[in-house]
Amino acid sequence: MSKKLTFGVDDLSDSARENFVGTIVEANYPCECDMCLKGADSLGEDRKDSLHIQISPLSVYEKRQHEWLVPSKTKLSKWGAFNIRLDEIGILKKIKSPKDLVGKTFEFESIEVSVGFGDKKVSCWVPVRLLSKKEVDDFIDNTDGDHPDIDEYLPDDDYYDDEDEEYED
Protein backbone atom coordinates (compact mmCIF):
# COMPACT_ATOMS: atom_id res chain seq x y z
CA MET A 1 0.00 0.00 0.00
CA SER A 2 1.53 3.31 -1.04
CA LYS A 3 0.97 6.68 0.56
CA LYS A 4 -0.40 9.52 -1.50
CA LEU A 5 1.83 12.57 -1.76
CA THR A 6 0.07 15.88 -2.31
CA PHE A 7 1.85 19.06 -3.36
CA GLY A 8 0.53 22.50 -2.48
CA VAL A 9 0.90 25.56 -0.29
CA ASP A 10 -2.57 25.92 1.24
CA ASP A 11 -1.79 23.77 4.28
CA LEU A 12 1.66 25.20 4.98
CA SER A 13 2.26 27.22 8.13
CA ASP A 14 4.61 30.16 8.66
CA SER A 15 5.89 28.49 11.82
CA ALA A 16 6.58 24.94 12.86
CA ARG A 17 4.99 25.75 16.21
CA GLU A 18 1.38 26.95 16.46
CA ASN A 19 0.28 29.81 18.67
CA PHE A 20 -1.41 28.58 21.83
CA VAL A 21 -2.96 29.75 25.08
CA GLY A 22 -1.23 28.59 28.24
CA THR A 23 -0.68 29.33 31.90
CA ILE A 24 2.82 29.74 33.29
CA VAL A 25 3.01 27.15 36.08
CA GLU A 26 6.73 27.28 36.88
CA ALA A 27 9.34 30.01 36.48
CA ASN A 28 12.66 29.27 38.14
CA TYR A 29 16.00 31.06 38.14
CA PRO A 30 18.41 29.52 38.65
CA CYS A 31 16.77 26.21 37.87
CA GLU A 32 17.98 22.90 39.13
CA CYS A 33 15.09 20.71 38.01
CA ASP A 34 15.86 17.30 36.50
CA MET A 35 15.28 18.60 32.98
CA CYS A 36 17.77 21.45 33.41
CA LEU A 37 20.38 19.24 35.05
CA LYS A 38 19.99 16.52 32.41
CA GLY A 39 20.19 19.14 29.65
CA ALA A 40 23.40 20.47 31.14
CA ASP A 41 24.86 16.96 31.16
CA SER A 42 23.66 15.67 27.80
CA LEU A 43 23.63 18.84 25.71
CA GLY A 44 26.60 20.53 27.24
CA GLU A 45 24.36 23.52 27.89
CA ASP A 46 24.29 25.19 31.26
CA ARG A 47 20.50 25.50 31.44
CA LYS A 48 20.52 25.89 35.20
CA ASP A 49 21.75 29.47 34.65
CA SER A 50 18.64 30.18 32.60
CA LEU A 51 15.17 31.27 33.60
CA HIS A 52 13.21 28.07 33.02
CA ILE A 53 9.56 28.79 32.21
CA GLN A 54 7.05 25.94 32.09
CA ILE A 55 3.72 26.60 30.39
CA SER A 56 0.67 24.39 30.78
CA PRO A 57 -1.31 24.69 27.54
CA LEU A 58 -5.06 25.30 27.40
CA SER A 59 -5.12 24.97 23.60
CA VAL A 60 -3.26 23.25 20.75
CA TYR A 61 -0.71 21.26 22.80
CA GLU A 62 -1.22 18.52 25.36
CA LYS A 63 2.18 18.55 27.04
CA ARG A 64 3.84 21.39 28.92
CA GLN A 65 5.82 23.77 26.76
CA HIS A 66 9.21 24.96 28.01
CA GLU A 67 11.28 28.04 27.42
CA TRP A 68 14.78 28.74 28.69
CA LEU A 69 15.84 32.37 28.79
CA VAL A 70 19.43 33.34 29.50
CA PRO A 71 19.56 36.80 31.09
CA SER A 72 21.09 39.22 28.60
CA LYS A 73 21.39 42.92 27.86
CA THR A 74 20.74 42.28 24.16
CA LYS A 75 17.34 43.16 22.69
CA LEU A 76 17.77 40.61 19.91
CA SER A 77 18.00 37.67 22.31
CA LYS A 78 15.37 35.33 23.70
CA TRP A 79 15.57 37.26 26.98
CA GLY A 80 15.20 40.58 25.16
CA ALA A 81 12.29 39.38 23.02
CA PHE A 82 10.42 38.03 26.05
CA ASN A 83 10.91 41.26 28.03
CA ILE A 84 9.94 43.44 25.07
CA ARG A 85 6.69 41.49 24.73
CA LEU A 86 5.92 41.82 28.46
CA ASP A 87 6.50 45.56 28.07
CA GLU A 88 4.23 45.79 25.00
CA ILE A 89 1.48 43.96 26.93
CA GLY A 90 1.89 46.46 29.75
CA ILE A 91 2.93 44.21 32.62
CA LEU A 92 6.73 44.31 32.58
CA LYS A 93 6.88 46.82 35.46
CA LYS A 94 4.80 44.43 37.59
CA ILE A 95 7.29 41.57 37.14
CA LYS A 96 9.87 41.80 39.92
CA SER A 97 10.82 38.11 40.11
CA PRO A 98 10.22 34.93 38.09
CA LYS A 99 7.45 33.93 40.51
CA ASP A 100 5.44 36.99 39.37
CA LEU A 101 4.94 35.20 36.03
CA VAL A 102 3.40 32.11 37.64
CA GLY A 103 -0.37 31.92 37.26
CA LYS A 104 -0.52 34.33 34.34
CA THR A 105 -2.27 33.03 31.23
CA PHE A 106 -1.06 34.30 27.88
CA GLU A 107 -1.51 33.64 24.23
CA PHE A 108 1.98 32.59 23.09
CA GLU A 109 3.59 32.66 19.68
CA SER A 110 6.86 31.27 18.45
CA ILE A 111 9.36 33.72 17.02
CA GLU A 112 12.92 33.34 15.80
CA VAL A 113 15.77 35.24 17.41
CA SER A 114 19.46 35.34 16.64
CA VAL A 115 21.94 33.92 19.11
CA GLY A 116 25.69 34.20 19.35
CA PHE A 117 26.94 36.61 16.74
CA GLY A 118 23.72 36.41 14.74
CA ASP A 119 24.82 33.38 12.78
CA LYS A 120 22.29 31.04 14.41
CA LYS A 121 18.53 31.44 14.81
CA VAL A 122 16.47 29.71 17.48
CA SER A 123 12.77 29.69 18.19
CA CYS A 124 11.33 31.16 21.35
CA TRP A 125 7.87 31.27 22.95
CA VAL A 126 6.89 34.87 23.68
CA PRO A 127 3.61 36.24 25.04
CA VAL A 128 1.24 37.98 22.63
CA ARG A 129 -1.36 39.09 25.16
CA LEU A 130 -2.48 38.46 28.72
CA LEU A 131 -5.89 36.83 28.95
CA SER A 132 -8.56 38.17 31.28
CA LYS A 133 -10.05 35.96 33.98
CA LYS A 134 -13.22 35.62 31.88
CA GLU A 135 -11.21 34.44 28.86
CA VAL A 136 -9.34 31.90 30.99
CA ASP A 137 -12.61 30.63 32.48
CA ASP A 138 -14.10 30.34 28.97
CA PHE A 139 -11.08 28.33 27.77
CA ILE A 140 -11.38 25.97 30.73
CA ASP A 141 -15.16 25.62 30.34
CA ASN A 142 -14.88 24.90 26.61
CA THR A 143 -12.21 22.22 26.78
CA ASP A 144 -12.56 18.58 27.70
CA GLY A 145 -11.37 17.31 31.04
CA ASP A 146 -9.93 18.88 34.14
CA HIS A 147 -6.90 21.11 34.28
CA PRO A 148 -5.23 19.98 37.50
CA ASP A 149 -1.91 21.15 36.12
CA ILE A 150 -3.02 24.79 36.24
CA ASP A 151 -5.83 24.96 38.80
CA GLU A 152 -3.49 25.52 41.73
CA TYR A 153 -1.65 28.28 39.85
CA LEU A 154 -4.61 30.33 38.70
CA PRO A 155 -5.10 33.52 40.67
CA ASP A 156 -8.11 34.29 42.83
CA ASP A 157 -11.07 36.16 41.32
CA ASP A 158 -9.90 39.49 42.74
CA TYR A 159 -6.54 39.23 40.98
CA TYR A 160 -7.95 40.53 37.69
CA ASP A 161 -10.40 43.09 39.09
CA ASP A 162 -8.36 46.17 38.24
CA GLU A 163 -6.64 44.65 35.23
CA ASP A 164 -9.46 43.45 32.95
CA GLU A 165 -10.02 46.81 31.30
CA GLU A 166 -6.30 47.45 30.86
CA TYR A 167 -5.72 44.28 28.83
CA GLU A 168 -8.83 44.10 26.67
CA ASP A 169 -8.38 44.61 22.96
N, C-alpha and C positions, 0 to 999 in steps of 0.2 A: 504494500500500500504506500503510495507516494503522497507527500504533502504538497499542497498547492501553494505556490509562491505568487503573491500579488504585488505589483509595483504601483506606487502612487505617493502622493504627498498629503492627502487629506487627513490621514491618521497620524501624521508625524507631529511631535511636540517640540517646542523650543527648548525644553529642559528634560533631562532624564529623570528629574524628581518633580513630582506634582506639588503644587501649593496645597497646604492642609491647615486645619485648625487644630491647635493642641495647647495643653496646659503644661507649663514648666513645673515639674515635680521635684527636681533636684537641680541645684546650682552650687557647685563646690569648688573652692579655690583656697589652697592647693587641694588637689583631689588624690586620694589614695585608695579609691575603690579598686576592686579586682580588675575591671576593664582597663583602667588607667595603668595599673601596675603591669598587667599582662602586655598591654600595648608598648610600654617602655621596654619590656624584655624582648618581645618578638619583633617589634618594628624598629627598635633602636630609637624610638621617639620618646622624649621625656614629657609625656602627657600629664604627669602629676603636677607640672608647673603651669598647666593650663586651667582656665575656667571650664569645668566640665558641666554642660547643661544637658539635662535629660528632659525630653518633651513627650508627654503621653498624648497621643493623637486622639481627636474626637472625629476626624474624618480621614478618608483616603487610606491611611496606613493602620495596621493592626499592632505592630510592635513599636516600642519606644524609639524615638529618633534622638540622636546624640549630636552635639556640637562641642568642639573643643576650641576655645579661643585663647590664644597666647597674648597676654597683655603687650601692647605696642603703642608707640606714639605716631604710627603711620596710619593715615586715613585709608589708604588703599590696602588694608589688611583685613583679615576676618574680624579682628577686634574693632578696628576702625569702622567697618561696615555695620557691625552690630550696634555700636554706640551711636552712629549717625542715624540709624533707623529708630532707635529709642528716642533720640532727640526730635526727629521728625514727627513721631507719634505724640510727643509732648510729655513723656514721663521720665526722661533721662535724669532730670534734677531730683526725682523722687527715689532713684536707685542709689543707695549709699553702700550696699554690700550685696554679694551674690544672693543672699537669702531674700532680698527684696524682690527678686524676680519670681520666686517660688509662689505658685498659686495664680499667677497671671496667665490668662488665656489669650493667645494671639492667633491671627492668621499668619502663617509662615510661608516664605517663598525661598527658593534656592537661587543664589546668585553666584557668579564666578568672581574671584578676587585673585590678584597676583600675589605670589609669595617669593621670598628670596629677593633677587634683583629683577623681578618682573618676568623671569624666563619660564615660570611655572604657574599655571592657574589651577585653583582648587575651588570646589563648590562649598557653599556655606549657607546654613539656614539663618535667615534674618526675619525679624518681625515686619509685617506689613501694617497691621493695625491691632489695637487692643480691643477685644470684644467686651461688650457690656454684659452685666449679669443676666439680663433678659436673653441676649443672644446665646450665652453659654447654656442657660436653662433650656432654650429651644433646641440646641444641638443635642443635649443629653436626652431630652424628651423624644426627639425624633430619630434616635438611633436604637438599635437592638441591644439588649443586655444591660448589665450594670457597668459602672465605671469605678470599680473599687480602687483603681490605680490613681484616680484623681480626686475622689470624694474627700479624702482627708486634707487635701491641699487647697481646695476651693475656699475662697474667703467667705466670711459671714455676709448676710444680706446688707448690712450697713457699710460694708467696704466700698461699694460702688455708689452710694448715695450722692456724693458730691461730684462724682466723676462721669456719670452717664452722659450728661449734656456735653461735656468737654470732648468726648471721644466719638460722638455720633457723626456720621458723614452727612 
